[in-house]
Amino acid sequence: TQLGSPSASMILQNHVGIADHHHDHDQLKHSSTMDNIGSRRGRTLQIAGSRLPDCMHACGSCSPCRLVTVSFACASLTDESESCPMSYRCMCDNKSYPIP
Amino acid sequence: FSEEGQALMAMKASFGNMADTLLDWDDAHNDDFCSWRGVFCDNVSLTVVSLNLSSLNLGGEISPAIGDLGNLQSIDLQGSKLTGQIPDEIGNCAALVHLDLSDNQLYGDIPFSLSKLKQLEFLNLKSNQLTGPIPSTLTQIPNLKTLDLARNRLTGEIPRILYWNEVLQYLGLRGNMLSGTLSPDICQLTNLWYFDVRGNNLTGTVPDSIGNCTSFEILDISYNRITGEIPYNIGFLQVATLSLQGNRLTGEIPEVIGLMQALAILDLSENELVGPIPPILGNLTFTGKLYLHGNMLTGSIPPELGNMSKLSYLQLNDNHLEGNIPNEFGKLEHLFELNLANNHLDGTIPHNISSCTALNQFNVHGNQLSGSIPLSFRSLESLTYLNLSANNFKGIIPVELGHIINLDTLDLSSNNFSGNVPASVGFLEHLLTLNLSHNHLDGPLPAEFGNLRSIQILDLSFNNLSGIIPPEIGQLQNLMSLIMNNNDLHGKIPDQLTNCFSLTSLNLSYNNLSGVIPSMKNFSRFSADSFLGNSLLCGDWLGSICCPYVPKSREIFSRVAVVCLTLGIMILLAMVIVAFYRSSQSKRLRKGSSRTGQGMLNGPPKLVILHMDMAIHTLDDIMRSTENLNEKYIIGYGASSTVYKCVLKNSRPIAIKRLYNQQAHNLREFETELETVGSIRHRNLVTLHGYALTPYGNLLFYDYMANGSLWDLLHGPLKVKLDWETRLRIAVGAAEGLAYLHHDCNPRIVHRDIKSSNILLDETFEAHLSDFGTAKCISTTRTHASTYVLGTIGYIDPEYARTSRLNEKSDVYSFGIVLLELLTGKKAVDNESNLHQLILSKADSNTVMETVDPEVSITCIDLAHVKKTFQLALLCTKKNPSERPTMHEVARVLVSLLPSPLSKILAPPAKKFDYAHFVIEKGQQRKVEEQKPQQDNILPNAQWFVRFGDVISKST
């Protein structure tokens, strides 16, 4: 499968660990389709925020499936202090899978 | 020959550098274009389906003929220095799935015809010079997943219709000149995970609807002109990277960001954010980089940040933060960089900062911190940058700082530090910048500063330092800036400072220095500003004690008298001290004896004659002949010595080397070393005849060399024309002397400072190595025995410099550099030019022979010998020491290049080689046969030479 831009080489950064499965996900999905979100501050406060991706089923039959961060090489000659973006991937047997 | 073949030939014709790269694209010799470089065909239809010519440095332009390759599925021309415009005809490649033209110099607009590529999934035009708008017709490509147009010169707005693309996964628009706003429809990109518009001219606000972009993993809108506040709804994002850096965002940091557990990078720096840092940010336990610098944040730093257990980079500098540095920062085990500069922090540095063992950079510049430096800092072994400047720190500088061995920057300036500068600072062998200025430091400068071999900037100004300027500072070859003004330094300016060849900025003003400003080696390039305010210093400015200024003539005379009297007393005291020391060594000094005369009688200066050549002379004779080492007899300078010529009656002239920096406790070691060196005798080594320990310094007596050094002849003001044969003989002599040190001495000796100025030439221009062995004695000023790199820039073996592992191959490297000097007439280092690198670059382009000295070209009969010598020099300077020949091997090859009659004359009687055996050119083969060489001599030599020849072939 295509993983982003091949011209941006991915550098394995660090092992984050398997995130626990959480039950708020469905509720979060549901809330994203609600109208007039801003007016219900009390309720939205409970469901805002994010969690680490869950790699439990992301690698198909391959295990163990580990969550890692990858850094996209973006250094330019003119801006050495440029910070390179980072993203998450699920890794198994040196193969990278998209996060669910 | 098919239409596709013709198209490929047309493309080749439009490239610029195809002569070498696409040699096999040749329909005349091979019309099977499917076998051409970078061309891939379908097995069945034999049509071109893939073109991969990336990183081939093709140059030129893309030919419109590319449109005739109608079956192409993949085009990769990345990194080929292509210019011109993208041809419209590329839209005819209807089967194209992958198009990569990135990292070229393409200009013009993005052709609208790209919208005809209905199969396209991947489009990368990154890093070109494309102009004009982003064509909205790109959205007509139904399966486009990756669109990368970063680093071009695109203008106009991002087409709104682009936001409604539900297939797009990657949108890279970084580094263009796009304007307009972020559309409220931004989240209609329902499959996008990479959104990057960093470095454009976007205005407007962050849309409230941003929270709907739940597919985004990277959101980077840095360095635009986004205004307004950060919307609360940003908390619904699932991104790993959130970068809003370098905009004009106002208001406070929303607390909801503290719930975004998936964040790996949070960058809100360089905005206009106000208010406090929300303590809830401490809940971001998976965030590695937190950048909040360059805002107007107030309040104190929340201790809760200490809970961010994965944090590596914490930059809170350039805000209005106050209060203490939290103790809880000690819990950050992965912290690599901590920057709290330019705030209003007070209190002390928490002791448990030393628990941050991964800390590499620590910067608290420009706060109101007080107290002292915690001693526990020495456990921060990874620290390379330590900046405590512009605070209210006080107390002494801890000795422990000298154990943070990786430091390259130490800035403690503008504080209230007092006491002495610890000598342990001299252990920081990687230090580039040392700034202790504007403190209250007193006491002397440590001589150990001479060990700061990497130092470039040394600033000790505005303190109360006293004592002399250590001559050891003259050892600092990389020193560019020496700032010691406004102290209480006295004594003379050491001549050794003239050896700091990299020095461009010097300030010794407003001290109590005396004597004369050194005049050698272009030291006069420093103006009077560097020396003003030293009332006893003789210099070339109005008011100086030796400047003719009538109204102050008496005062000047008076000062001169004081200077002379002071110097006289100091010399007398030095003599007494040395005499006392010598006396205490040989026997116990009588009690009650206070007369100087008796002291002198008990411990006279010691003269040791190692060879009978000087037996008939005494130290008094030597001193009388040179008028007590008067300046007019000086014939040379070294990093730690001066050389005088001395003509004695009924004897050959001798050279006297006067050494500095000898300390009392090293005298015995010094004598032992010299007796070893004095036992070495070889025709190509300068002979040490004797030495003396005197109040004038330690003196070494050598043969006088009438023609000076090789450096003088090649690079001196009176350039002497040396023909090729003379140069070769010099090389042979130096090589044989060095081979003797490496292989025939017991113990073996590594010279460590082979260079053209250490190759002296007698009246017949025979080479004699000098300055061997003593370098080892001079440098033992450190308290513990460890070797550090010695030598001269331009000649130092890079492997030796890297590892400090010393062996004879380091000398071979330096000798290789000398060979290059002989061949080219150029200096090893000339301003910013490095001879070795020059020759390597010439070798790459096969133009080495252009660098030959004209004098060599004119006088050399066989230029093949010159070329062979170049090859030998490059072998000697191989990066891997094990690939370098030994000096025995080098000497043999050089001798083989000498004309035969002379080689016989030069051959020592002990060596019974027939050097003609090495001459293998056709013209002399008969000669070899005629001489009927002995069998037992042929095989070893011939075998060696073959091996050497193989190595030369490989290096060519």
Interface residues (C-beta under 8 A of the other chain):
Chain A: Q2 G4 S5 P6 S7 A8 Q13 N14 V16 L28 S32 I37 G38 L45 A48 G49 S50 R51 L52 P53 T69 F72 C74 S76 S83 P85 M86 S87 Y88 P98 I99
Chain B: Q78 D100 S102 E121 F122 N124 K126 K145 T146 D148 R151 Q169 Y170 G172 R174 G175 W193 Y194 D196 D208 G211 N212 T214 E217 I218 D220 Y232 N233 G235 F236 L237 Q238 V239 A240 T241 S243 Q245 V256 L259 M260 Q261 A262 L263 A264 I265 D267 F286 G288 K289 Y291 K310
